[in-house]
């Protein structure tokens, strides 16, 4: 889950060849054609969801369009838009499957806090679902800025929580020139009871082992996130070549998630994440 949140600044890489143009430059003839952007970098993120200890981790990403169908691999999240998009200014609708591999607390070796470490490891969760959304290219600054709104739902199919998460989100991207663009975004998460139990609950047995109070959370809104990212061309412009990418997010845990002793006692509801890396577009 962390990789997905951390990788949100990489949405700046989703600029199509048309988006990479400046306001005064007409888009190329193949603005709606196939493209791909692949990248990798390093991210700093909490040891676990709600931790106040941080660590570095590699973050992969790949974004592209094939025959009008867009795809995104952002950290541990893969999505495919099954509604073809021709590119260029206008409105497009989005819908398709998503999959997330949740690594939260799957290894105690990456957790510094002794009380949370004593809770034991969780299994790797495979969460599957879908999303719907709408985007408009050509909104405020030029024919190539983009505003997108979406809602996704995914549920664990691996027996870790057997519950789901609803995530509404909004993002805005604008090119500053042919060589740079920026993006801002916001999202929230509403988790079902099983998700809250798995990642924020403390059983009586875990309480004895860790010294944290037993806790049985209810489902509900568990977080909101704000973030920003940028991409800067190093070898020409954003339509091709090497790019420097980076960004960061602030995530606030709320409700029963924030009240959990895993967060309130051993960690913090304030979650900061950052990323920098390189990408290549073609």
C-alpha positions in Angstrom: 0.0 0.0 0.0 2.8 2.4 0.8 4.4 1.9 -2.6 1.1 2.9 -4.2 0.8 6.1 -2.2 4.5 6.9 -2.7 4.2 6.4 -6.4 1.4 8.9 -6.9 4.0 11.6 -7.7 4.9 9.5 -10.7 1.6 10.4 -12.2 3.4 13.3 -13.7 4.9 10.7 -16.1 1.5 10.1 -17.5 1.9 13.1 -19.8 1.2 12.0 -23.3 3.2 13.5 -26.2 0.5 16.2 -26.6 0.8 17.1 -22.9 4.5 17.6 -23.3 3.9 20.5 -25.7 3.9 24.1 -24.6 0.9 26.3 -25.1 2.4 28.0 -28.1 3.4 24.7 -29.9 1.0 22.6 -31.8 0.9 18.9 -30.8 2.6 16.3 -33.1 0.5 14.3 -35.5 0.9 11.2 -33.4 -0.3 12.8 -30.2 -2.8 10.1 -29.7 -0.5 7.3 -30.6 1.3 4.6 -28.6 3.9 5.6 -26.0 5.7 4.2 -23.0 7.5 5.7 -20.0 9.5 3.5 -17.7 11.3 4.6 -14.5 12.8 3.6 -11.2 14.0 5.5 -8.2 14.3 5.5 -4.4 11.6 6.4 -2.0 11.6 7.2 1.7 8.5 5.8 3.5 7.3 4.8 7.0 8.3 1.3 8.2 4.6 0.4 8.4 1.3 2.2 8.0 1.3 4.6 11.0 5.0 4.3 11.8 7.2 7.3 12.9 10.3 5.5 11.7 11.4 5.7 8.0 13.4 3.7 5.5 14.5 3.8 1.9 13.0 1.5 -0.7 13.2 1.1 -4.5 10.1 2.2 -6.5 9.5 1.1 -10.1 7.0 2.6 -12.5 5.8 2.2 -16.1 3.1 4.2 -17.8 1.9 4.0 -21.4 -0.7 3.6 -24.1 -1.1 0.7 -26.5 -3.8 0.8 -29.3 -5.6 3.5 -27.3 -5.6 1.6 -24.0 -3.7 3.2 -21.1 -1.9 1.3 -18.4 0.0 2.3 -15.2 2.3 0.3 -13.0 3.0 2.6 -10.0 5.0 0.8 -7.3 2.9 -2.1 -6.2 -0.3 -1.0 -8.1 -1.2 -2.0 -11.7 -4.2 -0.6 -13.5 -5.5 -0.7 -17.1 -8.0 1.7 -18.7 -10.3 -0.5 -20.9 -11.9 2.5 -22.6 -9.8 3.6 -25.6 -8.4 7.2 -25.4 -7.5 9.0 -28.6 -5.4 11.6 -26.8 -5.5 15.3 -27.3 -7.8 17.9 -25.8 -11.3 16.9 -24.6 -13.0 14.6 -22.2 -12.3 10.9 -21.8 -13.9 8.3 -19.6 -11.9 5.7 -17.7 -12.8 2.3 -16.4 -10.9 -0.9 -15.8 -9.3 -3.4 -13.4 -6.7 -2.6 -10.7 -4.5 -4.9 -8.6 -2.4 -4.0 -5.5 0.2 -6.1 -3.7 0.1 -5.0 0.0 3.4 -5.4 1.8 2.4 -3.6 5.0 4.0 -5.4 8.0 4.9 -8.5 6.0 8.4 -8.5 7.4 9.5 -7.6 11.0 13.0 -7.0 9.7 12.0 -3.7 8.2 10.3 -2.5 11.4 12.3 -0.6 14.1 9.7 -0.2 16.8 10.0 -3.2 19.2 6.3 -3.2 20.2 5.1 -3.3 16.6 7.7 -5.9 15.8 6.3 -8.0 18.6 2.9 -8.0 17.0 4.3 -10.4 14.4 4.2 -10.5 10.6 1.2 -10.3 8.3 0.8 -12.2 5.1 1.3 -10.5 1.7 -2.2 -9.3 0.6 -3.3 -9.4 -3.0 -6.1 -6.9 -3.5 -8.1 -6.9 -6.7 -10.8 -4.5 -7.9 -11.6 -1.8 -10.4 -12.0 1.9 -11.0 -14.1 4.4 -12.9 -13.1 8.0 -13.7 -13.3 10.9 -16.0 -10.5 13.2 -17.2 -10.4 16.5 -19.2 -7.4 17.6 -21.2 -7.3 21.4 -21.8 -8.7 22.9 -18.7 -6.9 26.1 -17.4 -3.4 26.8 -18.5 -3.3 25.4 -22.0 -4.8 22.8 -24.3 -2.5 20.2 -22.6 -3.1 20.5 -18.9 -5.3 17.7 -17.4 -7.8 17.3 -14.6 -8.8 13.8 -13.6 -11.3 12.4 -11.0 -11.7 8.7 -10.2 -13.1 6.3 -7.6 -11.6 2.8 -7.1 -12.5 -0.2 -5.0 -10.4 -3.2 -4.3 -10.7 -6.1 -1.9 -8.2 -8.6 -0.4 -8.5 -12.0 -2.1 -5.6 -13.7 -0.2 -7.2 -14.2 3.2 -5.2 -11.5 5.0 -8.2 -9.2 5.7 -10.9 -10.4 3.3 -12.1 -6.8 3.1 -12.0 -3.9 0.8 -11.0 -0.2 0.4 -12.8 2.6 -1.4 -10.5 5.3 -2.7 -11.7 8.6 -4.3 -9.0 10.7 -5.9 -8.4 13.9 -7.9 -5.3 15.0 -9.8 -4.2 17.9 -11.9 -1.2 18.1 -14.3 0.1 21.0 -16.3 3.2 21.5 -18.5 5.4 24.4 -17.7 7.2 24.0 -21.0 8.3 21.3 -23.4 10.9 20.3 -20.7 9.0 20.3 -17.4 5.6 19.7 -15.9 4.1 19.5 -12.5 1.2 17.6 -10.9 -0.8 17.9 -7.6 -3.3 15.4 -6.3 -5.5 14.4 -3.3 -7.1 11.2 -2.3 -8.8 9.5 0.6 -9.4 5.9 1.8 -12.4 4.3 3.4 -11.6 0.8 4.7 -14.0 -2.0 5.7 -13.9 -3.5 9.1 -11.6 -6.4 8.1 -9.0 -4.1 6.7 -9.0 -2.0 9.9 -8.8 -5.2 12.1 -5.8 -6.6 10.1 -3.7 -3.5 10.0 -4.7 -1.5 13.1 -6.2 -4.0 15.5 -4.4 -5.5 18.5 -5.7 -8.9 19.7 -5.4 -9.9 23.4 -2.5 -12.2 22.6 -0.7 -9.5 20.7 -1.3 -7.1 23.6 0.5 -9.5 26.0 3.4 -9.9 23.5 3.8 -6.2 22.7 2.6 -4.3 25.7 0.2 -2.3 23.5 -3.4 -2.2 24.6 -5.9 -4.5 23.0 -7.8 -2.7 20.3 -10.8 -3.6 18.0 -11.3 -0.8 15.4 -14.3 -0.3 13.2 -14.4 0.3 9.5 -14.6 3.9 8.2 -12.5 6.7 6.7 -8.9 6.0 7.6 -6.8 8.5 5.8 -6.5 11.4 3.4 -3.4 12.3 1.3 -2.1 15.4 -0.5 0.9 15.4 -2.8 2.8 16.9 -5.7 5.3 15.8 -8.3 7.4 17.0 -11.2 9.2 15.7 -14.2 12.1 17.6 -15.9 13.6 16.5 -19.2 17.4 16.0 -19.2 17.9 15.2 -22.9 15.6 17.5 -24.9 11.8 17.5 -24.1 9.2 15.3 -22.4 8.2 13.6 -25.6 11.3 11.4 -25.5 14.5 10.7 -23.7 15.7 10.8 -20.1 13.7 12.6 -17.4 14.3 13.5 -13.7 11.2 12.8 -11.6 10.4 13.5 -8.0 7.7 14.4 -5.5 6.3 13.8 -2.1 3.1 13.2 -0.2 1.6 14.0 3.2 -0.8 11.4 4.5 -3.0 11.9 7.6 -4.4 8.8 9.3 -7.9 9.5 10.8 -10.7 7.9 12.7 -10.1 4.5 14.3 -6.8 4.1 12.4 -5.4 7.1 14.1 -6.7 6.0 17.5 -5.0 2.6 17.2 -2.1 2.1 19.7 -0.1 0.9 16.8 -0.3 4.5 15.6 -1.1 6.7 18.6 1.4 5.0 21.0 4.1 3.4 18.8 3.9 5.6 15.7 2.3 8.8 14.4 -0.8 9.6 12.3 1.3 12.0 10.2 2.9 10.1 7.4 5.5 11.8 5.1 6.8 10.1 1.9 9.2 11.3 -0.8 10.6 10.0 -4.1 13.2 10.8 -6.7 14.4 8.9 -9.7 14.9 8.7 -13.5 12.6 7.8 -16.3 12.9 7.2 -20.0 10.1 8.0 -22.4 9.7 6.7 -26.0 
